[in-house]
């Protein structure tokens, strides 16, 4: 039998994906009318839609939690892979949202799925899901897991202040009006070829105060006023513009790739103007992007998972995808994945 050379390095990759959107659709115009009515503010017509490019978003109903969206997405990913929950030995709930402070939401997801995996949460704002995929890959390559299920359930719409007390409070919470809800999940396991080929990160933690939800921790354990998102969207955008492109340039240089080498580029999406600015700064062709933000808004860490689910079946083995994660804190993350 002739010798067949092979790459001896172990590999891990994404083999299945699923996502779930809440049923309720909320338009930006309807959201603005509600804010104006409850706050008494006089706002320019269609302000939210024109400023963000977001036309609609999905919002979770009263009995739909972060875990609910994660479980629904997880079941779709497992079905796509032809697996049962008991085939998973690592379950990561990787999300900026959670059901409660304690226990880890991963246990709630696991109880509903009926799996028996090692279960824990991974939290890093809008980079949580990509961080979770990277951690699953690392655990598999280290021999600590055989097959992982990485899930996210995002409900940031619940952190939106709909009754701001004046224009200053409206402005400080404006980034929250971009939020929508969604769930996503991927199966990560050992693969013979392709898989996750490259990961890079850069963190600028000196900017951690730029935006976030301060409540629920030891600084502000109680008080509804701490449960709303606050932040300076312009400052966040400025930091990302200043440092984010360097990570992408480094990734392209290290891998020897250019935009033609990627079938798709999946980037965390906050608003339409921000996505357009990303394309302008990086030079990524518009046809490589999977645009979801006008329809779904900013779905936090579920953004890349939802985009991946929309294109997964059309991707051919050997085609490569670049993930670009942007998260408060602030962190930037890239991941190069090749479909097996």
C-alpha positions in Angstrom: 0.0 0.0 0.0 1.6 3.3 -1.0 2.6 5.8 1.8 0.0 8.5 2.3 1.4 11.5 4.2 -0.8 13.1 6.8 -0.7 15.9 9.3 0.2 14.4 12.7 -1.2 17.3 14.6 -4.6 16.8 16.3 -7.4 19.0 15.1 -10.7 20.1 16.4 -13.5 21.7 14.5 -17.1 22.7 14.3 -19.2 19.8 12.9 -22.7 21.1 13.5 -24.6 24.3 14.3 -28.0 25.4 15.3 -29.7 28.7 16.2 -33.1 29.8 17.6 -34.9 33.2 17.4 -37.7 34.2 19.7 -41.1 34.5 18.0 -41.9 38.1 18.9 -40.7 40.8 16.4 -40.2 44.3 17.7 -39.6 47.1 15.2 -37.3 50.1 16.0 -40.2 52.5 15.4 -42.4 50.6 17.9 -39.6 50.6 20.5 -39.1 54.3 20.0 -42.8 55.0 20.4 -42.8 53.1 23.7 -39.7 54.9 25.0 -41.2 58.3 24.1 -44.5 57.4 25.7 -43.0 56.1 29.0 -40.4 58.8 29.3 -42.2 61.8 28.0 -39.3 62.6 25.7 -39.9 64.2 22.3 -37.7 62.2 19.9 -37.2 62.8 16.2 -39.3 60.4 14.1 -37.6 57.2 13.2 -34.5 58.2 15.2 -33.6 54.7 16.3 -34.0 53.2 12.9 -32.1 55.9 11.1 -29.2 56.1 13.6 -28.7 52.3 13.9 -29.9 50.9 10.6 -31.8 48.3 12.7 -35.4 47.8 11.4 -36.5 45.0 13.7 -35.2 42.7 16.4 -36.5 39.6 18.1 -37.4 39.8 21.8 -37.9 37.0 24.3 -41.3 36.6 25.9 -41.8 36.5 29.7 -41.3 32.8 30.0 -38.3 32.6 27.6 -35.0 32.8 29.3 -31.3 32.7 28.2 -31.3 29.0 28.9 -34.5 28.5 26.8 -32.9 29.9 23.7 -29.7 28.0 24.3 -31.6 24.7 24.7 -33.6 25.2 21.6 -30.4 26.0 19.6 -28.6 23.0 21.2 -31.3 20.6 20.2 -31.1 21.8 16.6 -27.3 21.4 16.5 -27.4 17.9 18.0 -30.1 16.9 15.5 -28.0 18.3 12.7 -25.1 16.2 13.9 -27.2 13.1 14.5 -26.2 13.0 18.2 -28.0 12.6 21.4 -27.3 14.7 24.5 -25.5 11.8 26.1 -22.9 11.9 23.3 -21.6 15.2 24.7 -19.0 15.1 27.5 -18.4 18.9 27.7 -21.1 21.5 27.8 -20.2 25.2 27.8 -22.8 27.9 28.2 -20.9 30.8 26.7 -23.0 34.0 26.9 -23.1 37.5 28.1 -26.6 36.8 29.4 -27.5 34.2 32.1 -30.6 33.0 33.9 -29.2 33.8 37.4 -26.0 34.6 39.2 -25.8 31.1 40.7 -25.7 28.2 39.7 -24.1 28.3 36.3 -26.7 28.5 33.5 -24.9 25.5 31.9 -26.5 23.3 34.6 -30.0 24.6 33.7 -29.3 23.9 30.0 -27.9 20.4 30.8 -30.9 19.5 33.0 -33.3 20.4 30.2 -31.2 18.5 27.5 -30.7 15.4 29.6 -27.0 15.3 29.1 -24.4 14.3 31.7 -21.4 16.3 30.6 -18.9 18.4 32.5 -20.8 21.7 32.5 -19.7 25.3 33.1 -20.3 28.9 32.0 -17.9 31.1 29.9 -18.6 34.8 30.1 -16.8 37.6 28.2 -19.4 40.0 26.9 -20.1 39.6 23.2 -17.0 37.4 22.7 -18.3 34.8 25.0 -19.4 32.3 22.3 -16.2 32.5 20.3 -14.2 32.2 23.6 -16.4 29.1 24.4 -15.5 27.5 21.0 -11.8 28.2 21.6 -12.0 26.7 25.1 -13.8 23.6 23.8 -11.1 23.2 21.1 -8.4 23.5 23.8 -10.0 20.9 26.0 -10.4 18.5 23.2 -6.8 18.9 22.0 -5.6 18.5 25.7 -7.5 15.2 25.9 -9.9 16.5 28.5 -13.0 16.2 26.3 -14.0 14.2 23.3 -17.0 16.1 22.0 -18.3 19.5 23.2 -21.5 21.4 22.9 -21.0 25.2 23.1 -24.3 27.1 23.5 -25.3 30.7 24.0 -28.7 32.2 24.9 -28.8 36.0 24.7 -31.6 38.1 26.2 -30.0 41.6 26.3 -33.4 43.2 25.4 -34.2 42.9 29.1 -31.4 45.3 29.9 -33.0 48.1 27.8 -34.3 51.1 29.8 -37.7 52.0 28.3 -38.4 54.8 30.7 -35.3 57.0 30.8 -35.4 60.0 33.1 -34.4 62.7 30.6 -32.1 63.0 27.6 -28.9 62.3 29.5 -30.2 58.9 30.7 -31.6 58.2 27.2 -28.1 58.9 25.7 -26.2 56.8 28.2 -28.5 53.8 27.5 -28.8 54.4 23.7 -26.6 51.4 22.8 -29.1 49.2 24.5 -31.8 50.1 22.0 -29.8 48.1 19.4 -30.3 44.8 21.4 -32.2 41.8 20.2 -32.4 38.2 21.6 -31.2 34.9 20.1 -29.7 31.5 20.8 -26.9 29.6 19.0 -25.0 26.3 19.5 -22.2 24.4 17.9 -20.8 20.9 18.2 -17.0 20.9 18.5 -15.1 17.6 18.2 -11.9 16.1 16.8 -11.6 16.1 13.0 -9.2 14.5 10.6 -8.8 17.6 8.4 -9.7 21.3 8.4 -11.1 22.5 11.7 -10.0 25.5 13.7 -6.7 26.5 12.2 -5.9 29.8 13.9 -7.0 31.8 16.9 -5.8 35.3 17.9 -6.9 37.7 20.7 -6.1 41.1 21.9 -7.4 42.6 25.1 -7.5 46.2 26.3 -9.0 46.0 29.8 -8.2 49.6 30.6 -11.5 50.3 28.8 -13.7 48.1 30.9 -15.8 51.0 32.2 -16.8 52.2 28.7 -20.0 50.1 28.8 -21.9 47.3 30.4 -24.5 46.1 32.9 -23.2 46.9 36.4 -25.8 45.0 38.5 -25.8 41.5 39.9 -22.3 41.3 41.2 -20.6 42.3 44.4 -20.4 46.0 43.4 -24.1 46.4 42.9 -25.9 43.3 44.2 -29.3 45.0 44.3 -31.2 47.8 42.7 -33.1 47.9 39.4 -31.1 51.0 38.3 -28.0 48.7 37.9 -29.7 46.2 35.6 -29.8 48.4 32.5 -27.1 48.6 29.9 -25.1 51.9 30.1 -22.3 52.9 27.8 -20.7 55.3 25.4 -21.3 53.7 22.0 -19.1 56.2 20.3 -16.2 55.5 22.6 -16.6 51.8 22.2 -16.6 52.2 18.5 -13.5 54.4 18.7 -11.5 51.8 20.7 -12.5 49.0 18.3 -11.5 51.1 15.3 -8.2 52.0 16.9 -7.1 48.5 17.9 -9.3 46.0 16.1 -7.8 46.1 12.7 -4.4 45.3 14.0 -5.6 41.8 15.1 -7.1 41.2 11.7 -4.0 42.3 9.9 -1.9 40.1 12.1 -4.1 37.1 11.5 -4.0 37.6 7.7 -0.2 38.0 7.8 0.4 35.0 10.0 -1.9 32.6 8.0 -0.7 34.0 4.6 -4.3 34.6 3.6 -6.2 37.4 2.0 -9.9 38.1 1.7 -10.1 35.8 -1.4 -9.2 32.9 0.8 -12.3 33.1 2.9 -15.7 32.0 1.8 -17.3 34.1 4.5 -16.3 36.6 7.1 -18.6 36.5 10.2 -18.2 39.6 12.4 -20.0 40.7 15.5 -22.7 43.2 14.4 -23.8 46.2 16.5 -25.3 48.6 14.0 -25.3 49.0 10.3 -23.0 52.1 10.3 -20.5 50.2 12.5 -20.6 47.2 10.1 -20.1 49.5 7.1 -17.2 51.2 8.9 -15.7 47.8 9.7 -15.8 46.9 6.0 -14.2 50.2 5.1 -11.4 49.9 7.5 -10.5 46.3 6.8 -11.3 46.1 3.1 -13.4 43.0 3.4 -15.6 42.6 0.4 -19.3 43.2 1.2 -20.2 39.8 -0.5 -18.2 38.0 2.2 -20.3 39.3 5.0 -23.5 37.7 6.4 -25.5 40.7 7.3 -28.1 40.1 10.1 -28.1 43.4 12.1 -30.9 45.2 10.2 -33.3 42.3 10.8 -32.1 41.0 14.3 -30.2 43.9 15.9 -27.3 43.4 18.2 -27.7 39.8 19.5 -24.5 40.0 21.6 -22.5 36.8 21.6 -25.1 34.9 19.5 -24.3 37.1 16.5 -21.6 34.9 15.0 -23.4 31.7 15.8 -26.6 32.9 14.0 -24.6 34.0 11.0 -22.8 30.6 10.9 -26.1 28.7 11.0 -27.3 30.7 8.0 -24.4 29.7 5.8 -23.2 26.4 7.3 -25.0 24.0 4.8 -23.9 26.0 1.8 -20.2 25.8 2.7 -18.2 23.1 1.0 -15.4 21.0 2.7 -12.2 22.9 2.5 -13.8 26.4 2.5 -12.6 28.7 5.2 -14.4 31.2 7.4 -13.0 34.0 9.5 -14.8 34.9 12.7 -14.2 38.4 14.1 -15.4 38.8 17.7 -15.7 42.2 19.4 -16.6 42.4 23.1 -16.9 44.9 25.9 -14.1 44.8 28.3 -12.6 45.3 25.7 -11.5 42.3 23.7 -11.0 41.5 20.0 -10.8 37.9 18.8 -10.3 36.2 15.4 -10.7 32.5 14.5 -10.0 30.8 11.2 -12.1 27.7 10.7 -12.1 25.3 7.8 -15.1 23.1 7.1 -14.1 19.5 7.3 
